[in-house]
Amino acid sequence: MVDPRVGRLASVLVDYSTGVQPGDLVALSVALPAAPLAVELYRRVLEAGAHPQVRTGVEEEVGILLREGSDGQLDWVNPARVEDLERADVHIAVEADVNTRAHTGADPARQARRARAREPLLKRFLERASAGELRWCVTLFPTHASAQDAEMSLTDYQDFVYRAGLLDRDDPTAAWAELGERLRGLAGWLGQKREVRIVAEGTDLTLGVEGRIWIPCAGHENFPDGELFTAPIETRVEGTIRFTYPATFHGRRVTGVELTFDEGEVVGARAASGEEFLQEMIAMDEGARRLGEFSFGCNDSVQEFTGHTLFDEKIGGTVHLALGAAYPESGGTNRSALHWDLVCDLRSGSEVYVDGELAYRDGRFLDGVL
Amino acid sequence: MTDPQVERLAALIVEYSLELQEGQIVRIDGLDVAEPLGLALYRSALEAGAHPYTNLGVTGLVELLLEHGSKEQREFISPVQRQEVETIDALVTIWAEANTRSLSRVEPSRHAGYIAAHRQLSNRRWERIFEGAMRWCGTLFPTHAHAQEAEMSLEEYERFVFGACHVHEDDPAAHWRNVSSSLRARAEEFGSVRELRIVGPDTDLRLGVEGRSWLAADGRYNMPDGEVFTSPLETATEGEIRYTFPAVYHGREVEDIRLRFSEGRVVAAEAASGDAYLQSLLDMDAGARVLGEVAFGLNYEIDRFTRNILFDEKIGGTMHLALGSGFPQTGAQNTSGLHWDMICDLREEGEVYADGELVWKAGRFLAEPAAEVVESGVRG
């Protein structure tokens, strides 16, 4: 018997998140362990009168390529996936790991090479999305591997995942719409501001945001969701930030990351562990040393750190910064093959000033800020 | 740890069946349950310098599409699929099911419509194969479902499958090159035959084959393999045939089929079970009542019926005749959305006459092909 929440998740993704319409070409990129969700998504897409196209991913395939592939093979981009990207009206991606650390032993330089080769895909994806030609959503299907990262049983982790998606509510879609309303209000207010300053233990970072667009995220492109982001001005980030949570990228974990910025560029990068990987990633290309995103996590149904960005960056009371590519719709211009989110918990002993005024303390916007 | 037999099968397909070259794009198709062989093929293709990618489907989706999809959805071919057929250099189809009967309750006309629509893609694929623009190989990954069909344990079935592929030989590719020589010699010898007559229990069928080319199925398009075949003349088949083995088409079984032909077309057909399905397939289109293939099964490692055409049609000592589309490279004219192989066991009482001369008895050719022909087969 399939967990009934899998069917509810599929319905929300198809009907609410991506609003699938009759005749849409819907690419379903699904990691094989998420087969139960693939079946439910396929069913809902058919019900919506659209054309589901399933693309499965096999985690081990990437591992084999990273270990054994030649440079030419690492650089190869599958023309069929380019075609998918050009043709799809909707793209729903489902991650599901059997082993979240399978690529830990891979050579970071080779990982970076593969990511660079695939950058045009990412860029084109973001272009079509921001032009409104492609609706997309990324989600995660709970597996033992992700539960293990979260230090939970699979059952507890499933509860965590579906609660984070508000799927325990009577009407998940209404709950997401309500959160969206609140975030739109905040986005309008922040859109008038010039500067955000974050102060916490080990952190004093100022970001220029004048003229940038704040994007409220309420379950359309990420699921679960709940954040409010923009792209800081590429040359106007100053100071230091210490990330409280470990940062995971392509299956590798880096802890105790501390970054110092000058004129928007990373001029100091340290990590308690995984520093070599951190250095390799920020040396990937020109844009990897600059921020592409700054965001407030606003999902109060996500409270615990679970080692997965999709959830961690949404924790109500956190902020996150991404090194690398910006989302064009936020007005950012930074380009990179990298987009690496790093999360900082602000729920205790922290303050955020907006244009010099205290607007947020200990993980919450102050009452009356709007 | 991957079963070493799986790795050997993958290496054989990459090296021998597809002869993959550096820089070629190879897609590996199958369902999720084929993942171990999919990955082994991926690795072998990567070693050969190619650009492989797996295209593994999720079990249960076709069932959903056929049951719940509208006609437009069922017969939809995406522009991406059309494009892919043009760009890949090689394709491996791994047949592997979690349940070989999951389509048994689908309404036959819905299924037939789906197959006919997707024929656009496979027709284009075959065109490219015949132009020499791409390679294809179909193979099987053993699952419990296939073992169950074969009435074996999975372990026995694995032994059967890998045995039929000869992956235990010191050099499996060399074995298949030898098989290829001998099959090509036989095919060349048959090229001068005008008429075949098949005689067996409730069977006396004459087929015209004059001017048609016989081909050797030598492990390039299928692994395992082992047959020689042609497409008979479309208007010359006369007489009747009774198929001793059940005929399976897309997971549905029809038992004890008897067909009567006149001037090349099926004029009477009956089956002990599955008769409605048989009739609906015969009515699929104009070409469905005409034979598209006649073949000798010559893989004597395959010694029993396992309800899977990949193996059954190669059982050493059988013949099979397929209704529907022919093979253009043999000179065939018949086109159809159908290609349904039906197998006739000739190992006990069968006789085959070529232009009136007995050439095959009880499942064996009476003579080896002439030595000089073997030589030319090697060169070919």
Interface residues (C-beta under 8 A of the other chain):
Chain A: L25 V30 L32 A35 A38 V39 Y42 R43 L46 E47 G49 H51 P52 Q53 V54 R55 T56 V58 E60 E61 I64 L65 E68 G69 S70 G72 Q73 W76 N78 P79 A80 E83 D84 R87
Chain B: G23 I25 R27 D32 E35 G38 L39 Y42 R43 L46 E47 G49 H51 Y53 T54 N55 L56 G57 V58 T59 G60 L61 L64 L65 H68 G69 S70 Q73 F76 S78 P79 V80 Q83 E84 T87 I88
